[in-house]
Amino acid sequence: ALVFVDCDSFRGTKYLIDNIFENRLVQGGIMVFEDYGHANLLGNRLAVHQGFDNKKNAFCFFSQFSGSYFVCKTM
């Protein structure tokens, strides 16, 4: 129901998005990307956008306060 992603790379983040969001995360489950707002880890941000920008079953929210990116699986 909750996935906390603390990867420092594009490859690791993309792998987790591709393998956990669709196949393992339950409806209403949340993925938190801790390194999304970190200026030196732009690969993480790119992987998040590639994974979720066109997904219809994902509600996304960026917290400017924490720098984390939250994705809730809606369907």
N, C-alpha and C positions, 0 to 999 in steps of 0.2 A: 504494500500500500504506500510505502515511502521509499524513495531512492535518493540518497544523498551522493551526488557526484562531485568528487574532488580530484579531478584529473587535470594535469598541467599540459595536456597536449591535444591537438586536433584528433589524432588517430584514436586515442583512448576514449575521448568523449564521444566521437562518432560511433565507435564500436558499441558503447553502452546504449546510446540512443537507438541504434538499429536493432539490437538484440533484446533490450529490456522493455522499451516503451510498448511496442506492438505485441510481443509474445508473452510477457510476464507481468506487466503492470495491470492491476485491476482497474475497472471503471471507477473513477473518483480518486484514483491513486495520484500521487504527486512526485515529480522529479525536481530536485533542487540542484542547480548548477552553481556551486560555491565560487568558482573562479571566473565566472562570466564577466564581472566588472573589473578584473585585474588588468591593468594596462599592458603588462609584459606578456600576457597569455592570450593573445588575440586569436590563436588557433582554436581555443576553446569556444570563443564567441562565434567564430565562423562555423564550427561544427554544429552548434546549437541552431544557428539560422538555417543551415542546410537541412537539418533534421526536422525543423518545425515550422518554417515560414509558410508552407503550403499544406499543412496537415489540417484537416477539417475537424478531427477529434481531439484537438489540443487547445486548451485555454492557457495563454502565456502572459506572464507578468514579470516585469523587471523592477526590482527594488533599488532605487538609487541610494537609499540609506545604507543597505548592507552590501550592495554590489552583486547580489545573488539573483539568479533568474529562476522563476518557478513555472513549471508546466503541469497542468492538471489534465488527466485523460478524461474526456467528457463522454465518449461513447465506446 
